[in-house]
Amino acid sequence: MSEEIKILSPCGMLGYGFPATSFLNGLKDKIHGIVVDAGSTDAGPHKLGAGVSIVSERALMKDLELIITNGVPRKIPIIIGSAGGAGARPHVESTISIIKKILKEKELSAKVAVIWADFTQEEIIEANRAHKIKPLTKNIPELDEETIKETIQIVAQMGHEPILEALENDSDIIICGRAYDPSPFAAIGIYHQKDPGLAYHLGKILECGALCAEPGTTKDSILGVLKDDSFTVESLNPLRKCTPISVAAHTFYEKEHPYLLHGPGFRLDLSDCEFHDAGNGVVEVSNSRFIPEDTTFIKLEGAKKTAYRTFVMAGIRDPILIENIHEIENRVKEQVFEYYPEIDRNDYKINFLNYGIDAVLGSKEIETFKGHEIGVLFEVIAKTQELANSICATVRSTFLHFGYEKRKSTAGNLAFPFAPSDVEFGAVYEFSIYHLMEINDNPFQVEYL
């Protein structure tokens, strides 16, 4: 039997935080890689479009300092997937800056590899003209050149191949742009010649930290061990443990199919997987199969600016107003429309979210309201920030003093928890590119610092 390959996942998202004791527990044995995911599209397109991180710089510094000061001296490769949140150039550059600062302050020397995941508009236009791009799902429209030209940031999810190249060049720290979440983990196993099916399945488990344990959380460390015919996972915190059910359940996490998982250039078949209790909170998994595809597609993600937003949060406690809230909100909208006849209604939109009634499910809400107060968030989305501010201020003042039948007071209808009440949000983005692009060669460039 060849050497077991051990991979330490500090947490489910870099910057979420994790107990130092759990992380250090994982370093008691020989570790072949410290790998942490740092990105997601869960927060929507804003992070990609605006070029900002999901977490604070302070949180990133705190997590990275613990990882780097313990990993670099031990010569353990450190891999960061989807750096900075969305994995585009601004996110990667901010991560590089933090890492350089830590290395300098701690007087550490490390070979740093950066794998860029950015694509230019021209590259995407050329691929689209060559019919190399298709929608990710049926409800996404075909890509056109106007949309591409409007898109600010474009990235693609890399597989393990460029990460493998960085490992083969003896990199101490590998900073990946946007990456397919399991790929940085799988790269460690594949580098050590382990079965790619097991390596990718383990990566799928490890990417979320201790979410596969009980009680589950993304804010704790987990250890994965790749063997020749199986892998094991175990919590590094004695307060948690992995069970066959918890690990199997996490295998279903964020998947459109119960046992088929598509990645860049392959699919993972988990239909014959077995999950065994190996004792002491360790779960062993076997029979994960890696099936190469004839054609390799990588997922593109692009965001464009569509509008500007201003919003207000307020509370309502009047039972008469609450009982008639939808009717009154519609009448408030009509008054605002009538007040600004010179403004094209297509230039702005007024939305109301009634928390406590139906803010989450909207018209699909089946519960009958039984409370005595609600929170109302109303927003205006408009072509410019000035227009959003102006319309929102008019909505607020109209709603605040709106008269309705059976009203018993002439005071305000809304209770504002903050002053100023109007919050200027800024630019609004949408995913303008969410497509698959066919590739023949590895398009991801590795740079060594």
DRENSEFI-60854 format. One record per residue (C-alpha): y, z, x; residue in three letters; residue number from 1. Coordinates in steps of 0.2 Angstrom, whole numbers, padded with zeros to 4 digits. Layout:
N
+-------+-------+-------+-----+-----+
! north !    up !  east !  aa !   i !
+-------+-------+-------+-----+-----+
!     Y !     Z !     X ! ALA ! NUM !
...
+-------+-------+-------+-----+-----+
// end
This chain:
449
+-------+-------+-------+-----+-----+
! north !    up !  east !  aa !   i !
+-------+-------+-------+-----+-----+
!  0000 !  0000 !  0000 ! MET !   1 !
!  0017 ! -0005 !  0007 ! SER !   2 !
!  0032 !  0007 !  0008 ! GLU !   3 !
!  0039 !  0014 ! -0008 ! GLU !   4 !
!  0057 !  0009 ! -0011 ! ILE !   5 !
!  0069 !  0022 ! -0018 ! LYS !   6 !
!  0085 !  0018 ! -0026 ! ILE !   7 !
!  0098 !  0031 ! -0031 ! LEU !   8 !
!  0109 !  0028 ! -0046 ! SER !   9 !
!  0124 !  0040 ! -0046 ! PRO !  10 !
!  0130 !  0037 ! -0064 ! CYS !  11 !
!  0131 !  0024 ! -0077 ! GLY !  12 !
!  0149 !  0019 ! -0073 ! MET !  13 !
!  0158 !  0021 ! -0057 ! LEU !  14 !
!  0172 !  0033 ! -0061 ! GLY !  15 !
!  0163 !  0042 ! -0075 ! TYR !  16 !
!  0159 !  0056 ! -0063 ! GLY !  17 !
!  0142 !  0064 ! -0059 ! PHE !  18 !
!  0137 !  0081 ! -0052 ! PRO !  19 !
!  0137 !  0082 ! -0033 ! ALA !  20 !
!  0121 !  0093 ! -0034 ! THR !  21 !
!  0111 !  0079 ! -0043 ! SER !  22 !
!  0117 !  0066 ! -0031 ! PHE !  23 !
!  0113 !  0076 ! -0016 ! LEU !  24 !
!  0096 !  0080 ! -0023 ! ASN !  25 !
!  0092 !  0061 ! -0022 ! GLY !  26 !
!  0096 !  0061 ! -0004 ! LEU !  27 !
!  0083 !  0074 !  0001 ! LYS !  28 !
!  0071 !  0059 !  0004 ! ASP !  29 !
!  0073 !  0043 !  0012 ! LYS !  30 !
!  0084 !  0032 !  0001 ! ILE !  31 !
!  0084 !  0013 !  0003 ! HIS !  32 !
!  0100 !  0010 ! -0008 ! GLY !  33 !
!  0114 !  0018 ! -0018 ! ILE !  34 !
!  0118 !  0007 ! -0032 ! VAL !  35 !
!  0131 !  0009 ! -0045 ! VAL !  36 !
!  0137 ! -0002 ! -0059 ! ASP !  37 !
!  0156 ! -0002 ! -0061 ! ALA !  38 !
!  0160 ! -0014 ! -0075 ! GLY !  39 !
!  0157 ! -0019 ! -0093 ! SER !  40 !
!  0164 ! -0030 ! -0107 ! THR !  41 !
!  0161 ! -0015 ! -0119 ! ASP !  42 !
!  0180 ! -0012 ! -0119 ! ALA !  43 !
!  0184 ! -0030 ! -0124 ! GLY !  44 !
!  0194 ! -0043 ! -0115 ! PRO !  45 !
!  0209 ! -0033 ! -0111 ! HIS !  46 !
!  0203 ! -0027 ! -0094 ! LYS !  47 !
!  0199 ! -0044 ! -0088 ! LEU !  48 !
!  0215 ! -0052 ! -0095 ! GLY !  49 !
!  0227 ! -0038 ! -0089 ! ALA !  50 !
!  0218 ! -0036 ! -0072 ! GLY !  51 !
!  0216 ! -0017 ! -0075 ! VAL !  52 !
!  0202 ! -0005 ! -0072 ! SER !  53 !
!  0191 !  0004 ! -0085 ! ILE !  54 !
!  0194 !  0021 ! -0076 ! VAL !  55 !
!  0208 !  0028 ! -0066 ! SER !  56 !
!  0210 !  0026 ! -0048 ! GLU !  57 !
!  0208 !  0045 ! -0046 ! ARG !  58 !
!  0191 !  0045 ! -0054 ! ALA !  59 !
!  0186 !  0030 ! -0043 ! LEU !  60 !
!  0192 !  0038 ! -0027 ! MET !  61 !
!  0182 !  0054 ! -0032 ! LYS !  62 !
!  0166 !  0045 ! -0035 ! ASP !  63 !
!  0167 !  0033 ! -0021 ! LEU !  64 !
!  0171 !  0047 ! -0008 ! GLU !  65 !
!  0155 !  0057 ! -0012 ! LEU !  66 !
!  0145 !  0041 ! -0012 ! ILE !  67 !
!  0152 !  0034 !  0005 ! ILE !  68 !
!  0153 !  0050 !  0015 ! THR !  69 !
!  0135 !  0053 !  0011 ! ASN !  70 !
!  0128 !  0035 !  0011 ! GLY !  71 !
!  0137 !  0027 !  0026 ! VAL !  72 !
!  0132 !  0040 !  0039 ! PRO !  73 !
!  0114 !  0039 !  0033 ! ARG !  74 !
!  0114 !  0020 !  0035 ! LYS !  75 !
!  0110 !  0018 !  0016 ! ILE !  76 !
!  0116 !  0002 !  0009 ! PRO !  77 !
!  0129 !  0005 ! -0005 ! ILE !  78 !
!  0131 ! -0008 ! -0018 ! ILE !  79 !
!  0145 ! -0009 ! -0032 ! ILE !  80 !
!  0142 ! -0020 ! -0046 ! GLY !  81 !
!  0156 ! -0028 ! -0057 ! SER !  82 !
!  0169 ! -0019 ! -0046 ! ALA !  83 !
!  0185 ! -0012 ! -0054 ! GLY !  84 !
!  0178 ! -0015 ! -0072 ! GLY !  85 !
!  0179 ! -0033 ! -0076 ! ALA !  86 !
!  0174 ! -0040 ! -0058 ! GLY !  87 !
!  0189 ! -0052 ! -0056 ! ALA !  88 !
!  0199 ! -0053 ! -0040 ! ARG !  89 !
!  0212 ! -0040 ! -0045 ! PRO !  90 !
!  0198 ! -0028 ! -0049 ! HIS !  91 !
!  0189 ! -0031 ! -0033 ! VAL !  92 !
!  0204 ! -0030 ! -0023 ! GLU !  93 !
!  0209 ! -0013 ! -0030 ! SER !  94 !
!  0191 ! -0007 ! -0026 ! THR !  95 !
!  0192 ! -0014 ! -0008 ! ILE !  96 !
!  0209 ! -0004 ! -0006 ! SER !  97 !
!  0201 !  0012 ! -0011 ! ILE !  98 !
!  0186 !  0010 !  0000 ! ILE !  99 !
!  0196 !  0006 !  0015 ! LYS ! 100 !
!  0207 !  0021 !  0012 ! LYS ! 101 !
!  0191 !  0032 !  0011 ! ILE ! 102 !
!  0184 !  0025 !  0027 ! LEU ! 103 !
!  0200 !  0027 !  0036 ! LYS ! 104 !
!  0203 !  0045 !  0030 ! GLU ! 105 !
!  0185 !  0050 !  0034 ! LYS ! 106 !
!  0185 !  0041 !  0051 ! GLU ! 107 !
!  0169 !  0031 !  0046 ! LEU ! 108 !
!  0165 !  0013 !  0051 ! SER ! 109 !
!  0156 !  0001 !  0039 ! ALA ! 110 !
!  0152 ! -0017 !  0038 ! LYS ! 111 !
!  0159 ! -0022 !  0021 ! VAL ! 112 !
!  0154 ! -0037 !  0011 ! ALA ! 113 !
!  0163 ! -0044 ! -0004 ! VAL ! 114 !
!  0156 ! -0056 ! -0016 ! ILE ! 115 !
!  0169 ! -0065 ! -0026 ! TRP ! 116 !
!  0164 ! -0070 ! -0044 ! ALA ! 117 !
!  0180 ! -0079 ! -0049 ! ASP ! 118 !
!  0181 ! -0097 ! -0054 ! PHE ! 119 !
!  0197 ! -0108 ! -0056 ! THR ! 120 !
!  0202 ! -0118 ! -0071 ! GLN ! 121 !
!  0199 ! -0134 ! -0062 ! GLU ! 122 !
!  0181 ! -0129 ! -0058 ! GLU ! 123 !
!  0177 ! -0125 ! -0076 ! ILE ! 124 !
!  0186 ! -0141 ! -0082 ! ILE ! 125 !
!  0175 ! -0151 ! -0070 ! GLU ! 126 !
!  0159 ! -0142 ! -0076 ! ALA ! 127 !
!  0164 ! -0144 ! -0094 ! ASN ! 128 !
!  0167 ! -0163 ! -0092 ! ARG ! 129 !
!  0150 ! -0164 ! -0084 ! ALA ! 130 !
!  0142 ! -0156 ! -0099 ! HIS ! 131 !
!  0136 ! -0141 ! -0089 ! LYS ! 132 !
!  0144 ! -0128 ! -0101 ! ILE ! 133 !
!  0137 ! -0122 ! -0118 ! LYS ! 134 !
!  0142 ! -0108 ! -0129 ! PRO ! 135 !
!  0132 ! -0092 ! -0127 ! LEU ! 136 !
!  0129 ! -0090 ! -0145 ! THR ! 137 !
!  0130 ! -0101 ! -0161 ! LYS ! 138 !
!  0145 ! -0093 ! -0167 ! ASN ! 139 !
!  0155 ! -0097 ! -0152 ! ILE ! 140 !
!  0164 ! -0114 ! -0152 ! PRO ! 141 !
!  0162 ! -0128 ! -0139 ! GLU ! 142 !
!  0174 ! -0126 ! -0124 ! LEU ! 143 !
!  0189 ! -0137 ! -0123 ! ASP ! 144 !
!  0201 ! -0141 ! -0109 ! GLU ! 145 !
!  0216 ! -0133 ! -0118 ! GLU ! 146 !
!  0207 ! -0117 ! -0120 ! THR ! 147 !
!  0202 ! -0117 ! -0102 ! ILE ! 148 !
!  0220 ! -0120 ! -0096 ! LYS ! 149 !
!  0226 ! -0105 ! -0107 ! GLU ! 150 !
!  0213 ! -0093 ! -0099 ! THR ! 151 !
!  0220 ! -0082 ! -0086 ! ILE ! 152 !
!  0205 ! -0074 ! -0078 ! GLN ! 153 !
!  0188 ! -0083 ! -0077 ! ILE ! 154 !
!  0173 ! -0074 ! -0069 ! VAL ! 155 !
!  0154 ! -0077 ! -0070 ! ALA ! 156 !
!  0139 ! -0065 ! -0069 ! GLN ! 157 !
!  0130 ! -0066 ! -0052 ! MET ! 158 !
!  0112 ! -0064 ! -0050 ! GLY ! 159 !
!  0103 ! -0055 ! -0035 ! HIS ! 160 !
!  0104 ! -0070 ! -0023 ! GLU ! 161 !
!  0122 ! -0067 ! -0015 ! PRO ! 162 !
!  0118 ! -0049 ! -0015 ! ILE ! 163 !
!  0102 ! -0052 ! -0005 ! LEU ! 164 !
!  0112 ! -0063 !  0007 ! GLU ! 165 !
!  0124 ! -0048 !  0010 ! ALA ! 166 !
!  0109 ! -0036 !  0013 ! LEU ! 167 !
!  0101 ! -0049 !  0025 ! GLU ! 168 !
!  0117 ! -0048 !  0035 ! ASN ! 169 !
!  0116 ! -0029 !  0037 ! ASP ! 170 !
!  0131 ! -0025 !  0026 ! SER ! 171 !
!  0134 ! -0006 !  0024 ! ASP ! 172 !
!  0144 ! -0008 !  0008 ! ILE ! 173 !
!  0143 ! -0023 ! -0004 ! ILE ! 174 !
!  0157 ! -0025 ! -0017 ! ILE ! 175 !
!  0152 ! -0037 ! -0030 ! CYS ! 176 !
!  0163 ! -0046 ! -0042 ! GLY ! 177 !
!  0156 ! -0048 ! -0060 ! ARG ! 178 !
!  0137 ! -0046 ! -0059 ! ALA ! 179 !
!  0123 ! -0046 ! -0071 ! TYR ! 180 !
!  0121 ! -0027 ! -0073 ! ASP ! 181 !
!  0103 ! -0025 ! -0066 ! PRO ! 182 !
!  0105 ! -0038 ! -0052 ! SER ! 183 !
!  0113 ! -0026 ! -0039 ! PRO ! 184 !
!  0098 ! -0014 ! -0041 ! PHE ! 185 !
!  0085 ! -0028 ! -0042 ! ALA ! 186 !
!  0092 ! -0035 ! -0025 ! ALA ! 187 !
!  0087 ! -0019 ! -0016 ! ILE ! 188 !
!  0069 ! -0021 ! -0022 ! GLY ! 189 !
!  0068 ! -0040 ! -0019 ! ILE ! 190 !
!  0076 ! -0037 ! -0002 ! TYR ! 191 !
!  0061 ! -0026 !  0002 ! HIS ! 192 !
!  0049 ! -0039 ! -0005 ! GLN ! 193 !
!  0044 ! -0030 ! -0021 ! LYS ! 194 !
!  0039 ! -0038 ! -0037 ! ASP ! 195 !
!  0055 ! -0045 ! -0045 ! PRO ! 196 !
!  0049 ! -0041 ! -0062 ! GLY ! 197 !
!  0048 ! -0023 ! -0058 ! LEU ! 198 !
!  0064 ! -0023 ! -0048 ! ALA ! 199 !
!  0074 ! -0031 ! -0063 ! TYR ! 200 !
!  0066 ! -0019 ! -0076 ! HIS ! 201 !
!  0070 ! -0004 ! -0065 ! LEU ! 202 !
!  0088 ! -0011 ! -0063 ! GLY ! 203 !
!  0089 ! -0012 ! -0082 ! LYS ! 204 !
!  0085 !  0007 ! -0083 ! ILE ! 205 !
!  0095 !  0013 ! -0068 ! LEU ! 206 !
!  0111 !  0004 ! -0072 ! GLU ! 207 !
!  0116 !  0017 ! -0085 ! CYS ! 208 !
!  0112 !  0032 ! -0074 ! GLY ! 209 !
!  0103 !  0046 ! -0083 ! ALA ! 210 !
!  0105 !  0038 ! -0100 ! LEU ! 211 !
!  0086 !  0035 ! -0100 ! CYS ! 212 !
!  0083 !  0054 ! -0098 ! ALA ! 213 !
!  0083 !  0068 ! -0111 ! GLU ! 214 !
!  0097 !  0074 ! -0115 ! PRO ! 215 !
!  0104 !  0057 ! -0110 ! GLY ! 216 !
!  0121 !  0054 ! -0102 ! THR ! 217 !
!  0129 !  0041 ! -0091 ! THR ! 218 !
!  0137 !  0055 ! -0081 ! LYS ! 219 !
!  0122 !  0060 ! -0070 ! ASP ! 220 !
!  0111 !  0053 ! -0057 ! SER ! 221 !
!  0094 !  0046 ! -0058 ! ILE ! 222 !
!  0081 !  0040 ! -0045 ! LEU ! 223 !
!  0070 !  0025 ! -0046 ! GLY ! 224 !
!  0055 !  0021 ! -0035 ! VAL ! 225 !
!  0048 !  0004 ! -0033 ! LEU ! 226 !
!  0029 !  0003 ! -0029 ! LYS ! 227 !
!  0018 ! -0012 ! -0027 ! ASP ! 228 !
!  0012 ! -0013 ! -0045 ! ASP ! 229 !
!  0024 ! -0001 ! -0054 ! SER ! 230 !
!  0040 !  0009 ! -0053 ! PHE ! 231 !
!  0045 !  0027 ! -0058 ! THR ! 232 !
!  0061 !  0035 ! -0064 ! VAL ! 233 !
!  0065 !  0053 ! -0063 ! GLU ! 234 !
!  0081 !  0064 ! -0066 ! SER ! 235 !
!  0089 !  0072 ! -0052 ! LEU ! 236 !
!  0096 !  0086 ! -0063 ! ASN ! 237 !
!  0083 !  0099 ! -0068 ! PRO ! 238 !
!  0092 !  0101 ! -0084 ! LEU ! 239 !
!  0086 !  0083 ! -0089 ! ARG ! 240 !
!  0069 !  0074 ! -0089 ! LYS ! 241 !
!  0062 !  0057 ! -0092 ! CYS ! 242 !
!  0049 !  0054 ! -0105 ! THR ! 243 !
!  0039 !  0039 ! -0109 ! PRO ! 244 !
!  0049 !  0038 ! -0125 ! ILE ! 245 !
!  0066 !  0040 ! -0117 ! SER ! 246 !
!  0063 !  0027 ! -0104 ! VAL ! 247 !
!  0055 !  0015 ! -0116 ! ALA ! 248 !
!  0069 !  0017 ! -0128 ! ALA ! 249 !
!  0082 !  0013 ! -0115 ! HIS ! 250 !
!  0072 ! -0003 ! -0111 ! THR ! 251 !
!  0078 ! -0008 ! -0129 ! PHE ! 252 !
!  0096 ! -0004 ! -0125 ! TYR ! 253 !
!  0109 ! -0018 ! -0127 ! GLU ! 254 !
!  0096 ! -0032 ! -0130 ! LYS ! 255 !
!  0094 ! -0045 ! -0143 ! GLU ! 256 !
!  0075 ! -0046 ! -0142 ! HIS ! 257 !
!  0063 ! -0031 ! -0141 ! PRO ! 258 !
!  0054 ! -0037 ! -0125 ! TYR ! 259 !
!  0062 ! -0053 ! -0118 ! LEU ! 260 !
!  0077 ! -0051 ! -0107 ! LEU ! 261 !
!  0087 ! -0066 ! -0101 ! HIS ! 262 !
!  0095 ! -0066 ! -0084 ! GLY ! 263 !
!  0103 ! -0079 ! -0073 ! PRO ! 264 !
!  0089 ! -0091 ! -0069 ! GLY ! 265 !
!  0075 ! -0081 ! -0076 ! PHE ! 266 !
!  0068 ! -0071 ! -0091 ! ARG ! 267 !
!  0060 ! -0054 ! -0090 ! LEU ! 268 !
!  0045 ! -0052 ! -0101 ! ASP ! 269 !
!  0041 ! -0034 ! -0105 ! LEU ! 270 !
!  0028 ! -0037 ! -0119 ! SER ! 271 !
!  0014 ! -0030 ! -0109 ! ASP ! 272 !
!  0024 ! -0015 ! -0102 ! CYS ! 273 !
!  0016 !  0002 ! -0101 ! GLU ! 274 !
!  0025 !  0019 ! -0100 ! PHE ! 275 !
!  0015 !  0033 ! -0093 ! HIS ! 276 !
!  0020 !  0052 ! -0091 ! ASP ! 277 !
!  0017 !  0055 ! -0072 ! ALA ! 278 !
!  0021 !  0073 ! -0074 ! GLY ! 279 !
!  0036 !  0084 ! -0069 ! ASN ! 280 !
!  0048 !  0073 ! -0079 ! GLY ! 281 !
!  0043 !  0057 ! -0070 ! VAL ! 282 !
!  0039 !  0041 ! -0080 ! VAL ! 283 !
!  0029 !  0027 ! -0072 ! GLU ! 284 !
!  0031 !  0009 ! -0079 ! VAL ! 285 !
!  0020 ! -0006 ! -0076 ! SER ! 286 !
!  0017 ! -0024 ! -0081 ! ASN ! 287 !
!  0035 ! -0030 ! -0081 ! SER ! 288 !
!  0035 ! -0049 ! -0078 ! ARG ! 289 !
!  0048 ! -0060 ! -0070 ! PHE ! 290 !
!  0047 ! -0078 ! -0076 ! ILE ! 291 !
!  0059 ! -0091 ! -0067 ! PRO ! 292 !
!  0068 ! -0104 ! -0078 ! GLU ! 293 !
!  0068 ! -0122 ! -0075 ! ASP ! 294 !
!  0087 ! -0122 ! -0076 ! THR ! 295 !
!  0099 ! -0108 ! -0070 ! THR ! 296 !
!  0113 ! -0104 ! -0081 ! PHE ! 297 !
!  0126 ! -0090 ! -0077 ! ILE ! 298 !
!  0137 ! -0082 ! -0090 ! LYS ! 299 !
!  0155 ! -0086 ! -0089 ! LEU ! 300 !
!  0169 ! -0073 ! -0096 ! GLU ! 301 !
!  0187 ! -0078 ! -0098 ! GLY ! 302 !
!  0202 ! -0070 ! -0106 ! ALA ! 303 !
!  0218 ! -0077 ! -0113 ! LYS ! 304 !
!  0234 ! -0069 ! -0119 ! LYS ! 305 !
!  0236 ! -0071 ! -0138 ! THR ! 306 !
!  0249 ! -0059 ! -0144 ! ALA ! 307 !
!  0258 ! -0043 ! -0142 ! TYR ! 308 !
!  0255 ! -0026 ! -0151 ! ARG ! 309 !
!  0265 ! -0011 ! -0157 ! THR ! 310 !
!  0257 !  0003 ! -0167 ! PHE ! 311 !
!  0260 !  0019 ! -0176 ! VAL ! 312 !
!  0248 !  0034 ! -0180 ! MET ! 313 !
!  0252 !  0045 ! -0194 ! ALA ! 314 !
!  0244 !  0057 ! -0206 ! GLY ! 315 !
!  0244 !  0058 ! -0225 ! ILE ! 316 !
!  0240 !  0073 ! -0236 ! ARG ! 317 !
!  0247 !  0068 ! -0253 ! ASP ! 318 !
!  0232 !  0065 ! -0265 ! PRO ! 319 !
!  0241 !  0053 ! -0276 ! ILE ! 320 !
!  0246 !  0042 ! -0261 ! LEU ! 321 !
!  0228 !  0043 ! -0254 ! ILE ! 322 !
!  0221 !  0038 ! -0271 ! GLU ! 323 !
!  0231 !  0023 ! -0271 ! ASN ! 324 !
!  0232 !  0019 ! -0252 ! ILE ! 325 !
!  0226 !  0001 ! -0252 ! HIS ! 326 !
!  0238 ! -0004 ! -0266 ! GLU ! 327 !
!  0253 !  0005 ! -0258 ! ILE ! 328 !
!  0249 ! -0003 ! -0241 ! GLU ! 329 !
!  0249 ! -0020 ! -0249 ! ASN ! 330 !
!  0265 ! -0017 ! -0258 ! ARG ! 331 !
!  0273 ! -0011 ! -0241 ! VAL ! 332 !
!  0267 ! -0027 ! -0233 ! LYS ! 333 !
!  0275 ! -0037 ! -0247 ! GLU ! 334 !
!  0292 ! -0028 ! -0245 ! GLN ! 335 !
!  0292 ! -0032 ! -0226 ! VAL ! 336 !
!  0288 ! -0050 ! -0230 ! PHE ! 337 !
!  0302 ! -0051 ! -0242 ! GLU ! 338 !
!  0314 ! -0042 ! -0230 ! TYR ! 339 !
!  0311 ! -0056 ! -0216 ! TYR ! 340 !
!  0310 ! -0072 ! -0225 ! PRO ! 341 !
!  0317 ! -0081 ! -0210 ! GLU ! 342 !
!  0301 ! -0076 ! -0200 ! ILE ! 343 !
!  0286 ! -0087 ! -0201 ! ASP ! 344 !
!  0272 ! -0076 ! -0208 ! ARG ! 345 !
!  0260 ! -0085 ! -0195 ! ASN ! 346 !
!  0270 ! -0077 ! -0181 ! ASP ! 347 !
!  0264 ! -0059 ! -0185 ! TYR ! 348 !
!  0251 ! -0049 ! -0194 ! LYS ! 349 !
!  0251 ! -0031 ! -0201 ! ILE ! 350 !
!  0235 ! -0021 ! -0201 ! ASN ! 351 !
!  0231 ! -0004 ! -0208 ! PHE ! 352 !
!  0217 !  0007 ! -0203 ! LEU ! 353 !
!  0214 !  0022 ! -0214 ! ASN ! 354 !
!  0204 !  0035 ! -0204 ! TYR ! 355 !
!  0194 !  0046 ! -0216 ! GLY ! 356 !
!  0192 !  0033 ! -0229 ! ILE ! 357 !
!  0186 !  0016 ! -0222 ! ASP ! 358 !
!  0194 !  0013 ! -0205 ! ALA ! 359 !
!  0177 !  0009 ! -0196 ! VAL ! 360 !
!  0167 ! -0001 ! -0209 ! LEU ! 361 !
!  0182 ! -0007 ! -0220 ! GLY ! 362 !
!  0176 ! -0015 ! -0236 ! SER ! 363 !
!  0158 ! -0012 ! -0231 ! LYS ! 364 !
!  0160 !  0007 ! -0232 ! GLU ! 365 !
!  0149 !  0014 ! -0246 ! ILE ! 366 !
!  0154 !  0033 ! -0245 ! GLU ! 367 !
!  0166 !  0040 ! -0258 ! THR ! 368 !
!  0181 !  0048 ! -0251 ! PHE ! 369 !
!  0180 !  0067 ! -0253 ! LYS ! 370 !
!  0194 !  0073 ! -0241 ! GLY ! 371 !
!  0211 !  0080 ! -0243 ! HIS ! 372 !
!  0220 !  0071 ! -0229 ! GLU ! 373 !
!  0218 !  0054 ! -0219 ! ILE ! 374 !
!  0225 !  0047 ! -0203 ! GLY ! 375 !
!  0233 !  0030 ! -0205 ! VAL ! 376 !
!  0235 !  0019 ! -0190 ! LEU ! 377 !
!  0245 !  0003 ! -0193 ! PHE ! 378 !
!  0248 ! -0010 ! -0181 ! GLU ! 379 !
!  0258 ! -0026 ! -0180 ! VAL ! 380 !
!  0252 ! -0041 ! -0169 ! ILE ! 381 !
!  0265 ! -0054 ! -0166 ! ALA ! 382 !
!  0270 ! -0068 ! -0155 ! LYS ! 383 !
!  0282 ! -0058 ! -0144 ! THR ! 384 !
!  0284 ! -0039 ! -0140 ! GLN ! 385 !
!  0301 ! -0039 ! -0148 ! GLU ! 386 !
!  0295 ! -0046 ! -0164 ! LEU ! 387 !
!  0280 ! -0034 ! -0164 ! ALA ! 388 !
!  0292 ! -0019 ! -0161 ! ASN ! 389 !
!  0304 ! -0025 ! -0175 ! SER ! 390 !
!  0291 ! -0028 ! -0188 ! ILE ! 391 !
!  0282 ! -0012 ! -0184 ! CYS ! 392 !
!  0298 ! -0002 ! -0186 ! ALA ! 393 !
!  0301 ! -0010 ! -0203 ! THR ! 394 !
!  0283 ! -0006 ! -0209 ! VAL ! 395 !
!  0285 !  0012 ! -0203 ! ARG ! 396 !
!  0302 !  0015 ! -0212 ! SER ! 397 !
!  0296 !  0006 ! -0228 ! THR ! 398 !
!  0280 !  0016 ! -0228 ! PHE ! 399 !
!  0289 !  0032 ! -0224 ! LEU ! 400 !
!  0300 !  0031 ! -0239 ! HIS ! 401 !
!  0290 !  0020 ! -0251 ! PHE ! 402 !
!  0291 !  0026 ! -0269 ! GLY ! 403 !
!  0276 !  0026 ! -0280 ! TYR ! 404 !
!  0271 !  0031 ! -0297 ! GLU ! 405 !
!  0268 !  0050 ! -0300 ! LYS ! 406 !
!  0276 !  0054 ! -0283 ! ARG ! 407 !
!  0282 !  0072 ! -0284 ! LYS ! 408 !
!  0293 !  0072 ! -0268 ! SER ! 409 !
!  0307 !  0062 ! -0261 ! THR ! 410 !
!  0303 !  0067 ! -0243 ! ALA ! 411 !
!  0293 !  0056 ! -0231 ! GLY ! 412 !
!  0275 !  0050 ! -0235 ! ASN ! 413 !
!  0270 !  0050 ! -0217 ! LEU ! 414 !
!  0268 !  0065 ! -0204 ! ALA ! 415 !
!  0270 !  0058 ! -0186 ! PHE ! 416 !
!  0261 !  0068 ! -0173 ! PRO ! 417 !
!  0271 !  0060 ! -0159 ! PHE ! 418 !
!  0289 !  0056 ! -0156 ! ALA ! 419 !
!  0294 !  0042 ! -0153 ! PRO ! 420 !
!  0282 !  0037 ! -0167 ! SER ! 421 !
!  0281 !  0018 ! -0162 ! ASP ! 422 !
!  0270 !  0014 ! -0147 ! VAL ! 423 !
!  0273 ! -0002 ! -0138 ! GLU ! 424 !
!  0255 ! -0008 ! -0133 ! PHE ! 425 !
!  0259 ! -0024 ! -0124 ! GLY ! 426 !
!  0249 ! -0040 ! -0122 ! ALA ! 427 !
!  0234 ! -0043 ! -0133 ! VAL ! 428 !
!  0219 ! -0053 ! -0126 ! TYR ! 429 !
!  0204 ! -0062 ! -0133 ! GLU ! 430 !
!  0188 ! -0068 ! -0125 ! PHE ! 431 !
!  0192 ! -0087 ! -0124 ! SER ! 432 !
!  0177 ! -0091 ! -0113 ! ILE ! 433 !
!  0160 ! -0083 ! -0117 ! TYR ! 434 !
!  0149 ! -0097 ! -0112 ! HIS ! 435 !
!  0134 ! -0102 ! -0101 ! LEU ! 436 !
!  0137 ! -0113 ! -0086 ! MET ! 437 !
!  0122 ! -0123 ! -0078 ! GLU ! 438 !
!  0122 ! -0122 ! -0059 ! ILE ! 439 !
!  0111 ! -0130 ! -0045 ! ASN ! 440 !
!  0117 ! -0120 ! -0030 ! ASP ! 441 !
!  0124 ! -0102 ! -0028 ! ASN ! 442 !
!  0142 ! -0103 ! -0031 ! PRO ! 443 !
!  0146 ! -0085 ! -0026 ! PHE ! 444 !
!  0155 ! -0083 ! -0010 ! GLN ! 445 !
!  0151 ! -0069 !  0002 ! VAL ! 446 !
!  0166 ! -0063 !  0013 ! GLU ! 447 !
!  0163 ! -0050 !  0027 ! TYR ! 448 !
!  0177 ! -0037 !  0031 ! LEU ! 449 !
+-------+-------+-------+-----+-----+
// end
